[in-house]
């Protein structure tokens, strides 16, 4: 299972598959609605889920995000 984190504004951020074959970091409201890509230079689109998860773990550690 992929870890999810809280952003300071209360939204959830997590790695998931986007449209097509690419994996990216997604963001949604706390109730799970409004899913869309979270755009950051530190969180590029990746070819594998593991690469996207690794990027998110580094990002969350750097920015002090709290895991859900």
C-alpha positions as CSV (number, residue, x, y, z in Angstrom):
1,X,0.0,0.0,0.0
2,X,1.2,3.5,-0.9
3,X,1.7,5.9,1.9
4,X,-0.4,9.1,1.9
5,X,0.6,12.3,3.5
6,X,-1.2,15.5,4.7
7,X,-0.2,18.8,3.1
8,X,-0.3,21.9,5.4
9,X,-3.7,22.9,3.9
10,X,-5.3,19.5,4.8
11,X,-5.2,17.9,1.4
12,X,-3.9,14.4,0.9
13,X,-0.9,13.7,-1.3
14,X,0.1,10.3,-2.6
15,X,1.7,8.5,-5.6
16,X,-0.7,6.8,-8.0
17,X,-1.1,6.0,-11.7
18,X,-2.3,8.8,-13.9
19,X,-4.0,8.5,-17.3
20,X,-2.0,6.1,-19.5
21,X,1.1,4.2,-18.2
22,X,2.7,6.9,-16.1
23,X,2.9,7.3,-12.4
24,X,2.8,10.7,-10.6
25,X,2.0,12.4,-7.3
26,X,-1.7,13.0,-6.9
27,X,-3.5,15.3,-4.5
28,X,-7.1,15.2,-3.3
29,X,-9.3,16.7,-0.6
30,X,-9.4,15.1,2.8
31,X,-12.6,13.2,1.9
32,X,-10.9,11.7,-1.2
33,X,-12.7,13.8,-3.8
34,X,-11.1,16.2,-6.4
35,X,-8.2,14.0,-7.4
36,X,-5.6,15.7,-9.6
37,X,-1.8,15.8,-10.3
38,X,0.3,17.7,-7.7
39,X,2.8,19.6,-9.8
40,X,6.2,20.2,-8.4
41,X,9.7,20.1,-9.9
42,X,10.6,17.7,-7.2
43,X,7.8,15.3,-8.1
44,X,8.1,14.5,-11.9
45,X,6.0,12.0,-13.8
46,X,7.7,8.6,-13.6
47,X,7.6,5.3,-15.5
48,X,7.1,3.2,-12.4
49,X,5.1,3.5,-9.2
50,X,8.2,2.8,-7.0
51,X,10.0,5.7,-8.6
52,X,7.0,8.0,-7.9
53,X,6.8,6.7,-4.3
54,X,10.6,7.3,-3.8
55,X,10.2,10.9,-5.0
56,X,7.2,11.5,-2.7
57,X,9.1,10.0,0.3
58,X,12.0,12.4,-0.3
59,X,9.6,15.3,-0.8
60,X,7.7,14.6,2.4
61,X,10.8,14.3,4.5
62,X,12.2,17.6,3.1
63,X,8.9,19.4,3.7
64,X,8.0,17.8,7.0
65,X,4.7,16.2,5.8
66,X,2.8,14.0,8.2
67,X,1.9,10.5,7.1
68,X,-1.7,9.4,7.3
